[in-house]
């Protein structure tokens, strides 16, 4: 049969022309359907266009185009996700739990800005999904990544390509400005409630376990190694911001939200611009009232300072911007009955009472257990086994018992008292004066050991793929591991005979453990589980001291000199290294090859060439990321701040610098460009 008989073009030239027409038409209809919610053709007509394009590309494979609508799925399953560094850090938001806290946020900003007049905000629904970043280069989707730790996420490009509301190529619709040569846009992948319910019905009919809620379904779908699985899931996306852009300057958050749809990037049409905090609070109240009628899950409202210059001036603290806040909705609550109370043991030895509940659905999730926090809370609320209680998902995530339902107590309830011995190891339990938590003092308690190993192996710590809860429990019960150092002595031949293993799994696990020896110092510090040392603090400590040996002998003054490290963290770090068992553990890890290389000069940071000098960065740098630049300053003895003041020594001015450069000039603070900064720190330009 000839191509003409099948309705296909007879020549490559005609096929190329028709292919371009079809792709343009499909992209336009995607824009009308997903961005404007105003389709012009039926689903059947759309499917016919896509079918014609598919047939044409099969007949003329030389016309293949990776941005074609037919190429959303076309890659083989991955072995694992690769790391993806964000061009600019994806910060997390601080929370406000009430209108009063939201107004305090506004008052704090106006004090910082020395401003009496109202601040203009944008207010947007806080989607309950998975945060992602998508990078477009010359208008073509180049990479997509999860948020991860905010600095490095997972490369999930092939899975994000399967989302039909995500353009593979940026459009330029009527009235839209040209898209920039490179832009990183941030968004929230999510699953609509109706789609989620249909997916669960299909899974149930097929004998599969239903997902707990739309957020879990979305996250699980995006993190599938096989993009064909992701493509089969009804995932959608809203974009809410820009992380990095070249060749264009935005002046406000509202301008971003107005511009992105013109490029085919979908934004939530319920966002509003608010003149002052009263308008923003009123928006929150309206959205809270409309929440249950929305076709998707939201758990609050995000309020952002609209003016990007003010955002730049306000800066960030730790991992959160000062200029934005997440106003959370009141948690969803339901009543159920406590069937029993057990005590769990965490990696620090802290004992937490956990209520086992008659299953109850709260906000789309089946809840079977809830925290009771500690014995004081149990006594204060007079909670007893057998009580009917009000349970909520705190922050819509962690279930907790709020109170006993009055008038529902029967004569069969019984009081609960903490055990005097650890339920896992029978070790002694101690509770320090004025502390609510009780602790098992046995450092070799199996529950603590397992939790410490799980934390050590977790994705944001040493990232040992395949070493999950069940495998850790198996290895511990078989006597194969009693500490994290034992992981590095495991051999595939020892593991293969164990249940759940086999030769291939054993080999993969040993290889993953071996690869973890290459993790940087910041990851190891976080993995060690030092109290109060999270990921961000671990990075600061690693940058400042450069080696475990240098950190181990650091004095309190050396530690608190680091911006972001206070007396409590300093004391915790010092206490950790004073403990003999911790020093022995580090020695054992070093003996097995887990010893990140020292960074020359970092250990001498307090006496380095930049000792005492305070740096502020503004705008984008080409040669280094903000984190890398800050690390370089810390390594040479300097300090890094997020705001300009009279105490600032240097402001490093990059591309599209914001108000910090102007403030530096006003205060007489010295500024330098990227080339001068690189010369100062001894790096080639």
N, C-alpha and C positions, 0 to 999 in steps of 0.2 A: 504494500500500500504506500502511495506517495505521501509526502508531507502535505501536499495540497489537498489530498483526499481526507486527511485528518483535520483539516482546518488550520494547520500550522503554516507560517510563512515559508515560501519556497527557497529563499536565499538567506545567507547570513546577514546581509545588510538589512533586509526587511525584518528579520528576527531581532536584530539589535534595536531597531526602531520600536517594534512592538513591545519588546521587553522593557525598554525605558518607559513607554506609555503605561504599561501594566504596573510597574513598580511605583511610578508616581501616583497612579490612581489608588493603589492599595495603601500607600503611605498617607495620602490625603484622607481616605476613609478611616484609617486608624486614628488620625488626628481628630476627625469629626466625632468618632465614636468614643474614644478614651479621654480626650482632653476637653472637648466642647460638650460631650454628652448630647450630641445632636446628629445622629446618623441619617444619611440620605438614602441608603439602600438597605435591602433586607439582608439577613444573614446568608440566605441562599445565594443571592447575587454576589455577595462578597466572596463566598466560597468558590463560586464559578470563576471569578477573576483570579483567585489564588491558584485554582486548579489549572487554568490556562497558562499561567506563568510557570508553574511546576512542569507541565508538559513541554513548554517551549525550552526551558533550561535543560531538561533531559535530552531533548532532540538536538540542542546546540550547546554542548557542555563547554565549548570554548568561550561562551558568554557568561560563565560563572562569576558571581559577585558576592563576596562575603557579607555585604550589607543588604542583600536581597531578602525580602520578607520570607522567602522559602528556606532561608539558611539559619533560622533561629535554633534548630536542632541539627547537628551534623557532626558532632565530635564523639570519639570513643570515650568510654568511662575512664576516669582518672584513678591513679593509685592513691593519691593523697592531694590535699590542697597545698599550694605553695604560699609562702608569706608574701604579703603585698604592703609596702610602706606607703602611708598616706602622704601626699604632698604637704599637707598642713594637718596638725593634730585634730582629731575628732573628739572634742571635749564632751564630757557628760554634764548634765544639768543638776544644779541644786534644786531641792524641793521646797514648796510652800504647802502646808497642810490646811491653811485657813486664809480667809480674806485679810485677817489681821497681819499674818506673816507676809502676804503679798504687798500690803501697804508699807510694811517695814522695809521690804526690798526696795520699793520706790523711794522712801525717805532716805535710805542709805545711799542710793545712787545720787540723789539731788545734793546730799551733803558732800559726796566725793567730787561732784562737778561744780560745787559752790553755786547752785542754781535754785532759784525760788519758783520760776515758772514751771508749769507741768511739762513732763517728758512725753513725747509721742512714742507710742508702742505699736508693734504689730502683735496680734493675738491669733494663735493657730491651734486647731485641734491636735492633741498629743496622741498620735496613732499608736496602737498597741501591737507593734509588729517587730520587724528586724531592721535595724539601721544599716544602710549600705552607702557606699560612695561609688559613683560611676564617672570615669574619665573619658572625655571625648577629645580626640586629636584631629584637627582639620575637619571637624564635624562628624567623624566616624568613631563609634564606640570602640575604645582601645582596651579598657580594663574596668572590671567591677570587683569590689572587695567588701567584705563585712567590716564592721567597726573594729573588732578585735579588742586590743587594749587601748585603742585610741591613737596609737602611733603605727602599729602594724596589725593588719587584719589578714584574712584569708582571701586568696584570689579565687573568686567564684564567677569569673567572667562568663564562662560557657553556660552556667545556670541562669544568670541574670538575662542573658540573650533570649531565653525562652519566654520571658514575660512580654506579652503582646502590647501592653501599654508603655513599654520602654522602647523608644526609637533606636534602631541600629545606626541610623544616620540622622543628625540634627536637621530639622526643617528650617525654612525661612518663610513664614506665613505673612500675609498682608499686614504691613505696618510694623513688623518685627525688625529690629536692627540685625546686621550681619552677626553670625555667631563667632565667638573668639577662636583663635587657632588652637587653644588648649583650655579646657575648663574641667574642673572636678566638681560635680554636683552631688549634694547629699540628699538622701531620701529615705523613706520607710517602706519596705516591702511588707505587704499584709495580705490577708485572705478575708474576703467578705463573709458575713455571717451566713447568708444563704448558701454560698459556695462551700463553706466549711461544713455545714450540716449535710449537704448532698455528698460531699467527699466521705464523711463518716458513715453515711448510710451505705455507700458503695463498699467501704472497707468492712463493715459489719456483715454485709451479704456475702463478701468474699472470704469470710472467716478471719479477717485481720483485726488487730486491736485498734479501736478508734482513737483519734488524737484527743488530748485533754482539752485543748482550747485552740482558737485560731492562731495565737502567737506561736505556740509550740509547733503547730502544723506548718506554719510559714518557715520558721527557723529550720525545722527538719527537712523541709523541701529544698530550701536554698543550699543546704549543706549535703545534698546527695552527690556522691561521686559520679553517678551516671546522670547526665543532663536530660536523658529521655524520661527519667522519673520526675524530675522537676517540671518538664514540659507538660506532664500529665496532670499537674496540680494547678488549681485555679488561683494563681498568685497575681496580685496587682501592685501598683506602686504610686506613691505621691512623693514629689520632690519639695523640699522646704528650704534649701539654702545652697550656698556656693562655698566650697572649701578653699579653692585656689583658682585663679583665672589669669590668663595672659592676654594682653592686647585689648582689655576693656576695663573700665572702672565703674563700679556701681556706687551709688551714693546712699542708698537706703535698702532695708530689708524688703520694703513694699515694692521698690523698683525691681528687685530680684524676682519676687512672686509675680509681678506683672510681665516680666520679660520671658521667663522660662517657658510658658505655654506657647509663645510665638515660635520657639524652637522645637516644639513637639514634646516638651517635658511637662508632664501633668502635675498640677498643684491642687491642693484642697480648696474648693471654692467657698468654704466656710471661714476662711481666714478673713480678719478684719483689721483695719487701721484704727487705732484708739488714741484719742487726744486726752492723755492723762490717765492716771491709774484708776480713777473711778470708772471710766469707760471700759477699761480692761477687766475690772472686777465684774461689771455688769455683763460683759461678754461671757465670762466664766459661768455666771449664774444662768444665763440663757442656754449655754451649751450643756450644762449639767441637767437642765430640765428636758432638753431634747435628746439626751444621750441614748435612752433606750429605743428611740425611734430611728436611729442611724443604721445604715446598712453595714457598718463595720464597727469594730471595737475601738473605743478610745478610753484612756484612763486619766485624762486631765486636759489642761490647756497650757501651751507654751507661750509665755509673754517675753518679747524681745524688744530692746531699745531699737527704734526704727533707724535712726541716723547711724550709718556705719562709722563715721568719724568719731562719734561719741563712744561707740563700741570699742574702737581702737584705743581711745583715751582711757576707758575704764579697765580694759585688759582682762586678765584671768587670774584666778588663784588656784593653785594645785591643778586639778583636772577639770575645773568648772569655770565658765565665763562669768564675770561679774554682771554682765549686761543682759542676762537671760535667766529665767526661772521657770521651773515646771510646777504649775499649780495643780495639785492632785485632787481628784474627786474623792468624796468620802468612800471608804472601802465598802464593798458589797458584804452583806451579812445574812446569815441564815441560822436557824436553830437546829440542834441535833442533840444526841445523848452521848455522854462519855461512858465507854464500856470498860476501859482500864487505863491506868497511868503507869508508864515505864520511864526509866531514866537512861538517856543516851550519853555517851562519853565522846567528847570531841578531841581534836588533835592536841589541844593545849591542856587536856585533862579536865576541862570544864564539864560539869554534869548538868544536863538540861532535862527537866521533866517534860515528857511528851504525852499528850492525851490521845488515846485511840478512840475514834468516833464511829458512830453509825454513819455510813457514807451519806454525804449530802452534796448537792450541786451548788457551787457558789461562783457566779459569774462565768459559767461555762466549764468549770473545772470540778471534777469529783474529788472532794476532800475527805480523807480518811484519818488524818492525823493533824494535830495542831500543837504548837509550842505553848507551854505554861510558864516559860521563862525561868522561874526559880521558886524555892519554897516560900519566900516572902510574898510573892505574887499569889501563890495558891492560898496562903493564909488570908491575905488582904481581901481576895475575892470570895473566900470561903468555898472553894471548888472541891467537890467530892466525887468519887467514882459513882456513877449511876445518875449524876445530875443531868438535867436538861439545860443546855447552855447556848448562848449566842456566840457564833463563830464568824470571824471575818478574815478576808485575805488582806493583810496589812500591806498598803501600797498596791493592792490588787494582786499580790504575789504570795507572801508568806502567811499561811493560815495561823490564827491565834485565837484563843478563847478570850472573849471580851468580858462576859459576866454570866452568872447563873440566872436562868429565867425564874423570876419570882413566882411563888405559888405552885411550882411544878415539881417540887422535891417530894419524893416518896420516902417511906421508912426504910427502904433497902439501900440507901446510899451509905458510903463509908469514907472516912477521912483517909488522906494519904500522907505518909511521912517519908522523908528522905531516908534511904538506907544509911547505916553507919559504915558500911564497907562498899567499895566499888562493885557494881553488879557485874563487871567484866573480869576483874582480876582479884577481887576480895581485898584489895589494898586499902589503906587508910584514906579517909576523906577529911579534908581540912577546909575550913572557911575562914578567911582572914576577917579581922574586925573591920566593920564598916563596908564590907563588900557583900554583894548579894549572891554572887556565884560561889558554889562549892567546887572543889577540885580533888581529883584523885592524885595523890602525891607519888604514885609509882610510875616512874618514867618508862618502865618496860611494860606498862599496861597494854595488852594486845589491841584494845580499841584505839588507844592513842597512837600506837605504832602504825596501825592500818591507815588512820586518818592522816598522819604525817606523810606517809608514803604516797597516799592518793594526792595530797596537796603538792608534794614534791614533783610528781609526774604529770600534774595538770597542764593543760595547754598553754597557760600564761606563765607557767614556771619553767620546768625543764622539758615540757612538751614531749613526753614519752608515749608515742602512739601505741594503742593496744593495751596499755596498763590501766584498765578501769577498775571499778569497785570490786567486781566479781573475781578478776584475776588476782588482785591484791589480796583479797580474802583467801583465795585458794593457796597462793604462795605462802601466806602467813600461817595458815592452818597446817600446811605440809612441812613447816619448819624451814622453808627455803630462804626466807627473809625475816630479819628482826629489826632492821634499820634501813635507811635509804642507801647506806654504803654497800649493803649486801646485794643490791640490784646489779652492781657492776661486776659481781663475781659469778653471776648466773651464766650457764652454758646451755646451748640448745639441746644437747644430748640429755641433760638433766630434766629439762622441761617437757620434752616431747611426750613422755609416757603419761603425763598428768592429764586428768580430766579437763576437757575444753581446749586442749592444746593440739597435739599432732606436730609433725616435723615442720610443716610450713609455718604455722602460727608461732611455734617456738623460735624458729629462725628469724621471723619478722620482728618478734619482740626483742630478741637479743640485739638485732641490728638497730632497732629504735633506741634501745638503751645506750648502745655505743655512740650513736649520733648525738645523744644528749650531752656527751662530754664537751662538745663544741659550743655549748651555750655561753653567752657572755656573762660577765660578773653580775650584772643587774638581775638577770634571770635566776642565778644561783642564790643571790641574797633573798629574793622573794621566795624561792623554793624552800629555803631553810626555815621559814615560818617564824622569823623574829617578830615578837609582838609589836604591833603598831607599824610595822614596815610593810606597806603595800607596794604595788608595782611602781608608782610614781616616786615614792621615797627611796625605793631600791635603786632606781635610775640615778637619783640625785647623789646617793651615797657612792655608787659605783663611779660616777663621773668625778666626784670630788677626791676620792682616795685611790681608786685604780687597782687596788688589790685587797684581798682579805687580810693580809698581814698588816697593812697600813691601817685598815679600819679597826682591826682588833686592838690596836694600842692607842686609838684616837681618844683624846680627852674631851670633856664636855664642851669646852670652849671651841675646840675644832669642829665639833658636830653642830652646835647651835649656830655657828657662823654660816652654815649653809642655809640659803633662803628656802624655807619650807620644812626645816627640821627644828622642832622646839625641844624644851627640856624633857618632856615626857618620852619622846622618841629617842632622844640622846641617852636617857637613863636605861631604856629598854635595850638599846644596842650594846651599851656597856655591860649590862647585866648578862646579856646573852654570851658575850665573849669571856666573861669572868667564870662562867659555869664550866667546870672541868669536862663534863660529859660532852658539851658542845664543841669544845676545842678538840677532844679526841675524835669526834665525828668528822670534823673538818680534816684532821690528819688522815683518817681512813679514806675519805673521799679523794684527797690529794694522792694517796698511795695507789688508787685505782685509775688515776688520770683525770679526775674531775678537779681541775685547777685552772681557771681562766687565766690567761697570760697577763702579767702586770703591764699597765700602760705607763711607759716611761714618763716620769715627771708628775704623774697624778698623785702619788703618795706624798710628794713634797708640795702639794697644792697650796697649803697655807703660806708657804714661803716662796711661791712662784713669782715670775716677773709681773704678773697682774695682781699680786696680793693686795687685797683691800679695795680694788677698783670695781665699781658697780656699772654693769652694762645693761642697756635696754635695746631691744630689737624692734624695728618697725618696717613694714613692707616685706616683700618676698626676696629671698636670696637665691641666686642661681646655683652656686657651687655647693652649698650645704643646706640642710634643713634647719629649722629653728632649734630642734633638739640637739642636732650635731653641733651647731654654733654655740649653744649654751654649754654643752659638755666640754667644748674646747676651752671656753672661758674658765669654767670651774677647774679644769685640769691644770690651768696655769695660775691658780690661786685667786681668780676673780670671783665676783658674784653676779648673778643675773636677777633682774627685777622686771616686773611686768608693767610698771608705771614710772613715769619721769618725775623726778623731784629735784630739789636743790642738791641732794646727796648723790645724784647720778653723776658718774664721771664721763661716760660715753654713750651716745645714742647711735646705733648702727642703722643707717638708712638704706633700705632696699627699694625694689621697684614698687611703685604705687603706694608710697609711704603715707601713713595717715596723720592724725593730729599730733602724734607724739613728736614728730620732727618740728612742727610749729611750736609746740610747748617747750622743746629743748632750746630753740632759738630765743624764745621769750625769757627763759630762765638763764640764758647764757651758758648752757651745757654744750660741750663739744660734740659735734656730729662727725661721722665718717661714713664713706661709702663702702661697698663690699670689698673693693680692691684694697682699700686701706686697712680694713679689718683683717683680711687674709694675710696681709703683710705683717700686721701687728702680732698675729698668733703663729707666724712662721709657716703658713700654708701657701702653696703655689696658687696663683690666680687662675 
